[in-house]
Amino acid sequence: MAYAEKVYRVRNGVQTKQFTWRARYKRPDGTRGTEPGFPTKKLAEEYGEQQEAAIRAGRWVDPALAQTPFGTWAREWMAAKSPRGRTVTTRWARLDAHILPRWENTPIRQITWFDAEQWANGLGCDDITATHCLTLMSQMLTGAVDKEMILVNPLYGRRRSRTAEVKAANGDREQAELWAPPEVVLQLARRAGPLDGMHILATAFTGVRWGESLALRPSSLSTRVEQGYTCPTLVVVEEVAEYAKRGPAGEKLGMVLDLEPVKTRESKRRIDLPPFLAELLAGYAAACTREFLFTPRGGGHWRRGNFGRQVMRPCADGRLAVTKTRGRAERAAVEPIMPGVTMRALRHTHDTYQDQIGVKPALAFEQAGHRRPGIKAVYQHPTPDMRRDRLDGLQEIYEGAMEALGWSQVWEKS
């Protein structure tokens, strides 16, 4: 049975007449639990009785565990999880840069939705990252509930509100996303040359993700035979992940470029290829002597930043002329084609083309590797006619661009 006892204050090593009350109660394992600091005996006894009632009801949480600092629990939670390497890196990046500087020493029982939301709204990062930080914290607090460290997760199921200023900034960001007209895609591909240019062209007309494109092999080219309809396809089953490997405590162990299965069921797919691209890729794959289709000249895998710096920026942004000096060759100026365009923008470009030519949602979601929400995802399925119309539309976009440029082939024969 719970009871209360006096706790006398000590000053300079001598017990004084001042005291508070300490609650004592029986824990599930038979030992005595304690909670000090109550001003009256009645409050201490009520607290102890509440703990014993919660124990009998099977909903008791050890107050000592609820006092665990969030940073301590976050590291334990991270060590217990084993998702894909890139996911681990992203989580640690958010912890180090945003979450732990604020919540490292906060007991998990003291985290509230009000404080967390206010903190997220005040972060200096982009809005999506701030929301993802809250999501990660919520996952960790749900783990604390599962481990019976706290009774409820105060962040679970809550929807973050935003100020008008943040909403306006998000609108500006959405408008800033790029897509490339087909003439631009072809010009970028030609300027990059047949090797890197094929990478650019394939991304814009298939929507393959950056990591997925790096994992493509000559054997990824296949054929779809479905209800009497046949077309060439590009099979996507894995991707190359680029991340900073972390140890159990979050220590950095160096950068990694490694093959991993694609993240979602929808990402594992076969992308139908329009005739022009199927022909170009078939010839490219036949001449490929490497394991993977799109690699740097020295082999291995491209890093996203290196490809952007060495290929996309010179091709898209152009460059200034360089005069000949000792140790440096003369270089002519190159006019910009579309400053700022990236491989991510080319993935957007593919889905923009799909919308332009009226690809049905059942097929558009499948080809982009997206999960389609709602009941229509269960009831609607791509048909051979849908596939044929999509390929005809992409072929028409390509041929129209070639005609507008006055080209007969993408890469001129040397």
Secondary structure, DSSP 8 states (H G I E B T S, - for coil): --EEEEEEEEETTEEEEEEEEEEEEE-TTSSEEEEEEESSHHHHHHHHHHHHHHHHHT----HHHHT-BHHHHHHHHHHH----HHHHHHHHHHIIIIIHHHHTTSBGGG--HHHHHHHHHT-SS-HHHHHHHHHHHHHHHHHHHHTTSSS--TTTT------HHHHHHHHHHHHH-----HHHHHHHHHHH-HHHHHHHHHHHHH---HHHHHT--GGGEEEEEETTEEEEEEEE-EEEEEEEEE-TTS-EEEEEEEEEE-SSTTTSEEEE--HHHHHHHHHHHHH--SSSSS--TTSS---HHHHIIIIIHHHHH-B--B--BTTB--B--B--SSTT--HHHHHHHHHHHHHHTT--HHHHHHHHT----STHHHH----HHHHHHHHHHHHHHHHHHHHHHT-SSSS---
